[in-house]
Amino acid sequence: MAGATPTSGGVISTAANSAFKKQLNKVYTWYTGGFLAFIVVLGILEQMGLPRQYIGFIFLIATVLLYAGIGVMSRTSDASEYYVAGRRVPAMYNGMATGADWMSAASFIGMAGTLYLTGYGGLAFIMGWTGGYCLVALFLAPYLRKFGQFTIPDFLGARYEGNLPRILGVIAAILCSFTYVVAQIYGVGLITARLSGLAFEVGVFVGLFGILVCSFLGGMRAVTWTQVAQYIILIVAYMVPVVWLSVKQTSVPVPQAIYGYQLEKVTEAEKRLKADPKELEVIAAFKAVAVGFENKLKDVPAALAADKAAAEAKVAELTAANAPAADLEAAKKALAALPADEAAAKMAWAAGKAANEARAKPLAGMAPHAQQFAGDPNGDEKAKKTYDESRRNFLALVFCLMVGTAALPHILMRYYTTPSVKEARESVTWSLFFIFLLYFTAPALAVLVKFEMFNFVVGVPFNQLPEWISAWNKVDPTLLSVIDINKDGILQLGEIKIGGDIIVLATPAIGGLPYVISGMVAAGGLAAALSTADGLLLTIANALSHDVYYKMIDPNASTARRVTISKVLLLVVALAAAYVASQKPADILFLVSAAFSFAAAAFFPALVLGVFWKRANKWGASLGIASGLGITFYYMVTTQPWLRGVFGVTSPIELWWGILPISAGLFGVPLGFAVIIIVSLLTPAPSKDTQELVEHVRYPDLNLGKA
């Protein structure tokens, strides 16, 4: 895209801007046509006998090389181009790039899967994430663009007159962006492993190449034009399988229109499965296993000794009987797999008890799809409490996601790249449109896949299960596994454990589409994860190089030195994030949602008050950021199981008003507002120049000069 980018600095003229848009339209029209032709050619080659593994490699290599090519063509050492793409990205294309930046692995991979597993409860993500863009348009994007800084910490430093708010902004930006980028790289590893057959841990670092080659070479300019290309791939990849399922099930090619009709059928299927004797057998079998673990936990030393004695006796018996090598090897593996000591046994058996109890529920533990909240408002006290907490958590999650969306640094940075304040506002509208295309489709996809699973997978003999089940089991058994626990040779719903992160990726195979479409969807998921990872890594590297090094350490640093330092830091952060992701720390959706709570608590109060209240000052903002982020982080560390393990927290979990850790920002945001307001009123007001600047930014009719 470098050839399509004007090379002159400053604000481009109307004529040059028009010519630039025409050139972009031409380039991306040819690109879209080429991508569709590529899919058709691969489809023909598949029908001619091209092996599936080759198709996966072709998709992986072709898409990564495409993004690399854009990165190479867009390479730059100019600070304005590297940090804000020269502030010359047209509104529509910035909206498309923002859509790709926004549509992360969580949106593309995880959201429909969450809707599949949780039904109505998953709508909190759609409502929160979409509603957040209304806050961006109303309260932040145009005003931040008019301030004209390069990064969010840069705005905090300028608006609040000092390096203390800037460095706190850097810390908060790194925390939420690093948490978010780990989730994206986890998604990259998952998809790369599926496409290439490589181990997940290897796939993480292979996919990292695709992330680095864009952001490393050309900064925001390369990332912008790559994200536009990635959006086209991901939206086509998302829409094709769900339209196919819609046609297959109803003969209507508009899945959004038949969503409610299919949901009625799913609800009827749920009632049938709840009463199915075979499903009740499965529930009873899992309960029995859970009880077995519970009994072992009553006397861990005796149970461990008995298990070890039985396993050793089995090996001795098979050895004496000269049993087949495979049977003997299996017995030896069973012996070796026993817990090494009492502590390990207690941990393993407690986990086994919890896992089996979770599966010993109707509908494999899933809530009825159309049920609004858990519990019953008209039931007993326990049911009423469950209902109230479920509703409260739904609203809390919507709030955190909405406010977090409006405060994510890598999204707000996108609106620094437009030519004017007017186009920044238009860009938000385009962003909403491009995001709406996917979000309006996700609920329909979840229902169509659930209909397919209930009617065409459940009830199939184990020896006739579709190939995609074994394929995903090989990628990661924790994402998909089946077990014939009632020994009838038929797959029941309760016998399949499926993770939300593979629902979208497996949709083409579930619907019986050619493998080339599975490859295309995986490429779309890869595009979603890579596009967001690029933006996040750039946010972290720019915060360190621009806000810490240039603004605080060496203000006289040359442009080339600043850009070089940003590139080095980007590489270091990317490798650190890839290492953390390879450890599989938590599911994608929790990591992403945690990032939203961090962003909401740290940035939203300071940004909004910084724009709309000229009395907000340095000390109020600094303490507001620290307190909001601090209480949010504390709540997560003391209530989220994985974080409790990381920080060694052993005290009992105590939820505040029943709010789950995913919505911890609910406590940080109001605290941040309160602290900023109170402290600002108790300390000296900002300088007259700063207050006048805020007035100029808020009121467009006051001329501040060129934006």
N, C-alpha and C positions, 0 to 999 in steps of 0.2 A: 504493500500500500504506500510505500515511500514515494513511488512515482506519482501517486495521486495526491500527495500532500504538498500544498504550497510551501515554498522554502523561505519566503520573506518573513521577517519578524513583525511583531506588532499586530494590530487589528487589521484584518484583510478588508478590502473594499467590497461594496455590494456586488459589483460585476465579477470580481475574483471569487467571491463567495458563491455566486450563482454557478459559475463555471466549475468550481470545485465540487458542488453538489451534483451537477450533471455527470462529471467524471466518476464520482462515487457510485451514482446510480448505474452507470454503464459497467463499472468493474464488478459490482455485487450482483447485477443481473446475470452476467456471464458466469460468475462464480456459482450462483444457485443452479443455473442450468447445467453446469459442469458436474456439480455434486449429484444431481438427479440422474444424469447420464452415467456417472460412476456406479450408482446403485443398480441401474438397469443392467449394465455390463456385467457386474459381479453376479447378479441374479441369473443371467444367461449362463455364465461360467459355472455356477453352482448346479444348474440343470444338466450341464454337460459333464459333470463329475468332479468339479474342483473340490478337494477335501475341505471340511469345515475349519480345521485348524489353520489352513492357508488363508481362508476368508478372514478369520480373526486377526491373523498377522497383518494382512493387507490393510484392514481397517485401522489397526493400531499404528502401523508405520506411515500410512498415507496421511492420516489426520495429524499426527505429530509433526511430520515433515512439512505439511501445509502451514501449520502454525509457526514452525521454525522459519519457513521461507518468509512469512510476513514479518517475523521478528528481525530477520537479517535485512530485509528491504527497508525496514523502519528504524534501523539503528541510528542512534544520535548521541551526541555529547553536549548538545545545547541544553542549558538548564530549563528554559521555558518549555521546550519540546519534551524533555525527559520527565519533568514533574507534572505538567498540565497540558501536554499535547499541543503546545503553542496557543492554547485557548482559541482553537479554530474548528472544533468539532460541531457540525450542524445538529440541530435539536433532535431530528428523527434518528440520526445515527448514534447520537449520544444516548438516546432512549433505548436503542437496540443494544448498545454496549452495556448500558446499565442493567438491562434485562438479563443479559448473559452474566454480568458481574453478580447480579442478585440471585439468578437461578443456579444455586449451588448444588452440590451433591445432595443436600438435604431436600431441596425443592424437587429436583429431577428424580432422585433415587428414593428418598425417604418419605416424602409427603404422602404420595398415593399409598405407600406401604403402611404408613401410620393410619390413614383412613381405612385401609383394609382391616387392620387389627383392632382399631378402636371405634370405628364407625363415626357417629356424630361428634364424639369428642375431638376427633382429628380436625374438625372444621375450625377449631381455635387457631390453628396455624394459618389457614387461608384468610380468616377474618383479620387476624393480627398483622400478618405480613402485608396484606393488601391495604388495610386501613392505615398502616404506617406511612405509605406514600402520600396520603392526604395530609398528614402532618408535615411531611417533607415539603410539599408544595405550598402549604399555608404559612408555615413558621420558619423554615430554614433555608431551602435551596436558593431562592433569589437573593435573599439578604446576605448569605455567606458569599455568593458570587460577587456581590457588589463590594464587599470588604476587600476581595481580591487577593487573599493569601494563597499559599501553595498547599497547606495541610491544615487539619483541624487543630493540632497543637499550635501551629503558626497563628491561627485565628485567636486562640486563647491567649497566647503571648502578647499579641498586638492589642486585643480588646481589653485585657485585664492588666496591661502595663507591667510586664515583668516575666522573668524566667521561671518563677515558682509555678504559676498556672501552666506554663508551657511544659515543664518537665513532668508535672502530674498528668498532663494530657498525653505526653509521650508514654508514660508508664501504663495508663489506661488503654491507650491505643494498641500497645504491644500485647497487653493481657487479653483483650477481647479478640484482636486480630489473630494472635497466635493460637488461641483456643479454636477459633473458627477455621484457621488454615489446616490444623491437624485433622479436623473432620474432612476437609476437602481431599487431603492427601490420602487419608484412609479410603475414601471413595475411589480415588485414582488407582490405588493398589488393588482394590476389589475388582474394578473393571478390567484393569490390565491383566490380572490373573485369569479372569474369565476369557478374555480375548486371546491370550497367548499361551495359557496353560502353565505359566511360570508360578512359582510359589508366591503367596501374597506378599511376603516380606521383600522378595526380589522385585515384584511388580510395583511396589511403592517407589523404589528408587529408579526404576525404568520410567515410570510416569513422571517422576520429578524432572527428567530431562525436558519434557514437553512444557513444563511450567517455567523452567528457568530460561529457556532459549528465547522466550518472548520478552519477559520483564527484564531480564539481565541485559539484553542488547539495546532495547529501545525505550525502556521505561514506559511512561503513560502513553506515548505515541504508539508504540508497538502493541501494547496491551489493548488500546482502544480498537485498533483495526482488526486485531485478532479476535477480540470479543464480538465484534459485529459478525465475523465469519462463524464464530462458534455459536452465536445465537441462531443463525440460519440452520445449522446442523441440528442443534438440540431441539428446536421447535418442530422441524420435520420429523425427526426421530421419535418425538413424543407423540405426535398426532397420528402417524400412520397405523401403529398397532391398535390404538383405541378405536379408530374409525373402522378398522377391519373387524374387531370384536363386535362393534355395534351392528355392522352389516350382517355378520355371521349369526348373531342372536335375534335381530329384529328386522333385518333388511333395510334399516334406516341409517344413512351414513352420517348422521349428526348425533354423536353420543350424548351431548349435553341435553338434547331434546327428549331422549328416551330414558334418561337417568332415573326418574321417578317410577316409570313403568317397570323397569328391571329391579328396582329396590323393593317393590311389592313382591316380586317373585322370590327375591332373596329372603325376605321376611317369612314367606310361606315355607321356604326350604329350611330355615332356621327352626321353625316350629316342628317340622318333620324330624330333623336331626336330633332335637332335644328329647324326643320321645322314642327314638330308634333304640331297640333292645341291644343292638351291637355297640352303639355308642355308650350305653349305660354299662355294658361289660367292660369297655375300655376305661371308663372312669373308675369303676371298682378296682380294676387291675392296678391302675396308677396309685389309688389310695392304699392298696395292699403293700405296694413297694414302699410308699412313704412311711407306713406303719412299721415295716421292717427296719428302715433306717432309724426310726424313732426308738425302737426297742434296742438297737445296737448302742444308741447314744446313752441309754440308761446305765450301761456298764461297758465302757469303751475298752478297757484292758481285756476283759474276758471275751468280748465279741471279736476283737482283733486276733486274739490267740486262737479262737475257734476257727475263724476264716483262714488263718495261716495254716493250721493243722489240716483242715479239709482240703486246701489247695495242694499241700505237699502230699497228702494221701492220694489225691487224684493223679498227680504226676507219677508217683511210685506205682500205682495200679496200672496205668497205661504203659509204663516202661516194662513192668513184669509181664504184661500180656502181649508185648511186642506189637502195640497198637500202631495204626498208620501214622506216618511222620506228621501229617497235618494236625491230627488230633493231639498228638504229644506236644507239638509246638504251641498250639492254642492253650493247652493246660499250663505250659511254662510261662506263656505271656500273662495268663490270668494270675499266676503266682507273683510274677514280677510287678504286676500292676497294683498289688495290695499296698495300702498306705505304709510308709516306712516306719512310722512311730505313732504313739497315741495322739499327739497333737495333730498330725496330718490326718489321722483317721477321723478325729472329731470334726475337723474342718470339712473333709470330703463327705462325710455322712450327713452333716448339717446341710451342706449344699444339695446333696442328693434328696434329702427330705423336702427341702423347699421347692426344688425343681419338679418333683413328682406331685407335690400338693398343688402346684400351679397348673399342672396338666390334668389333674383330676377334677376338672370342671366342665360343664356343658360348653359346646361349641369351641372346644380346645382352649378355653379360657377367654375367648373373645366376647365382648359385649354384643348384644343384638345390635345390628347395624343402625337401625332407626331409633334406638333408645337414646333419649337426650342425655340423661345423667344416671349414674349408678344409684342404687337404693330406691326408696319409694317415699314420696312426701306424705302419703296416707298410711304408711305402715307403722311398725312399732318404733320405739325410740332409736334403736340401732339403725334401722332402715332410714329413718328421717335424718339422722346424723350423717349417714353415708351420702344421702342425696344432697344435703346442704354443703358438705365438703366437696363433693364432686362439682356442683354448680359453682362454688366459690373458686375452685382451682381452674375451671374453664375460663371464668371471667378474668382471673389473675393472669393466666397465660396469654389471653388476648391482649391485656394491657401491656404486659412485658414485651411481647413481640411487636406490638404497635409502636410503643415508645422506643424500643431498641432499634427498630427499623429506621426511625427518624434520626437516630444518633450514631449509626454505624459509620466509622471514619472512611472506610473504603468506598461506601456508597456516596457519601457527601462529597468526597474528593472528585467524583465524576462531574459534578456541576461546576467545578472550577475550570472545566475544559471547554465550555461553550463560548462563542464569540461575544455574547452580551447577556445582560440580566434577563432580558425578554426571552432569549432562547433558553436560558436556564429554566425558566418557568415552563415554557413549551416542552422542554425535554422531560420534565416530570410527568406531563400528560402522556407523552409517547412511552415513557417507562411503564406507566400504569397499563397502557394498552398492550404492550408486548408481554408483560407479566400476566395480565388477565387471560391471554390466550391459553397459557398453561394451567393457571390456577382454576379456571372455569372448567377445565377438562379433568383435573385430578380426581374429584369426587366420582365422576362417571367411570373413570378407569378402575377405581377401587371396587365399585359395585359390579362392573362387568367381569372383572377377574374373579370376584367372589362367586358370582353366578356360575362361571366356568368351572371353578374348583368344586363347588357343591354338587354340580350335575355331571361332570365328565372326568373328575379325578377321584373323588371319594366314591368308594364302591368298586374300584378297579382291583383285580387280583394283583398281588405283589409281583408276580412274574410277568405282568403285562404293564407295569408302570411306565409312563413316558420317559424318554431319555434325559429330559432336562432335570429330572429329580436327582439322578445319579451324578449328572454333570455338576450341579451346584453343590451337592454333598461333597464332591472332591475339592471344590474351591475352598469351602469352609463349612464343616459339619455343624458349627453353631448357628449358621444361617439357615440350613435346611437339613432335616434328618427325618427318617421314617423308622418305625419299629412296629412289628406285629405282636403287640403285647398280649392280645387275647388269642393268638395262635390260630386264627381262622383263615389265614391266607388272603384276606381281603382288607384293603386299606380303608380305615375309618377316619373321620375328620380328626378325632382326638389322637390318632397315631402319627399325624404329620406335624412336625414343628417347623414353622416357616418364619424367617425374620423379615421384617418390613423392608429392609434394605435391598431385597432382591425381587420384590413384586414387579416393579416396572421393568427391570432388566430381563425377567423371565416371562413377561407378558407375551411377546411374540411366540415363544415356544408353547406357552399355555394355550394360545389361540390357534396353534397349528400352522403358523406362518413359516415360510422358508427361512433357513438359517441366516441368509443375508440380511433379513430384517432384524434378527437378533443382534447381528454385528453392527447394524446401523444404530440400534437403540443403545448398545454399549458405547458406540462412538459418541452418541448424543450425551450420555451420562459423563463420558470422559470430557467432552467439551464443557459441560456445566461445571464439573469439578475444577478443570484447568482454568477456566475463565475467572472463577471466584478466587482460586488460589493465587493467580497472577495479581489480581487487585489487592489481595490481602498482604502478600509478600511485599508489594510495592509500598503499601501503607506503612508497614513496619520499617522497611529500609529507609524510606523518605523521612519518617519521623526521626530516626537516628541520625541520618546524614544531614538533613536540612535543619531540623529543630535543635538537635543536640550539638552536632559538630560545627555547622556553619553559624547558627544563631548564638551559640553559647561558648564554643571553644575557640574557633578561628574565623571571625567575621570577614577576614581578608582572603579567605581561601578562594582560589580560582574556580571558575565554573567546571573545568575539566577535573579538578581534584575532587570537588563535591560529588560529581556524577560517578567518578571512579570509586569513591568511598561508599556511595550508595550501592553500587554493584557488588562490592566485596561483602558488605553487610547483608545484602539480599541472599547471597550464596550461603553465608553462615547460617542465617535464620532458616532458609529452606532445608538445609541438611539437618538442622536440629528438629524441625517440625516433622521431617520424614522419619527420623529415628523414633520420635514419640509415637507417630502414627503406626509404625511397624510393630509396636508393642500392644496394639489394639486396646487402648485405654478405656473406651466406653463407646456406646452406640452413637452413630452420626448425629441423630436428632438431639440427644442430650447435649453433646458438645456444642452444637450450633445454638441451641436455646440458651445455654450458659453464656455464650458470647453476647446474645441479645440482652440478657439481664445485666451483664457487665457494662455494655455500651449505654443502656438506658440509665443506669444509676450514675455512671461517671460523667456522661456528656450532656444528656438532655437538659437537665436544669441549668447548667452553665451556659449552654448554647442559646436556649430560649430566653433566659434572663439577660444574657449578653446582648441579644438583639433588641429586646422589647423593654428593658428597664435600664436606663442610663445610670442609675444609682448603684447598680451591682458593681462591686469593686474586687480588687486583687485578693484580699484576704477572705472575703465571702466565697468567691469562686474556688479558691484553693482548698479551704476547709470543706466546702460543699462537695467537691469532687472526691476528696479523701474520705469523708464520712459516708457518702452514698456508696462508693465502691467498697469501702471497708465492711460495712454491715452486710452488703450483698455477698461478698466473698466469705465472710464469717459464717453466714447462714448455710451456704453451700457446703463448706468444709465440715460443718457439724451435722448435716442431714443427708448428704449424698453418699451412698455406700462406697463408690470408687474413691472419691476424694477423702473420705474418712480413713480408708486404708492407706492412701498416700501420706496423709499427715499423722497417722497413728492415733486417731481419735477413738477412744474406747467407751466414752460415756454413752448412756442410752440416748437414742434419737428422740428429740423433742421438737415436733413441728409447731410453729406459731400459727394458731388458728387453723391448723390442718393444711397450711399452704405447702405444696411440694417444692423441693429445692430448685426445680426447673424454673420456677417463678419467683426466685429470690429478689429480683429487681423491684418487686412490689414494695419492698421495705426501703430499698435504697433511693428510689426516685423522690418520694415525698420528703424523706430526710434531707436529701440534697437541696431541694427547693427551700425547705425551712431554714437550713443552716446558712445558705447564701443570703437569704433575705435578712435574717436576724443579724448575722455578723456584718453584712454591708451597712446596715443601719447604725450599728454600734461603732463603726470605724470610719475614717475619713473618706469622702466621696472621691471618685476618679477625677482626673484633671479635666479642665474645661474643654480642651481639645478632644479628648476621648468622648466626652458627653456630646459634643457637637457632631462628632463622627457618627455616633449612634443615631442621632436625630436625622442626619443626612441619609443614612442607610435605610431607615424605617420609612421615610417619606420620599417617594420617587420624584415629586415635583421640586424638591430641593436639589439643585445641581451640585453634585460632588466632583464633577469632572468625568472624564472617560472611564467607563467600566472596563 
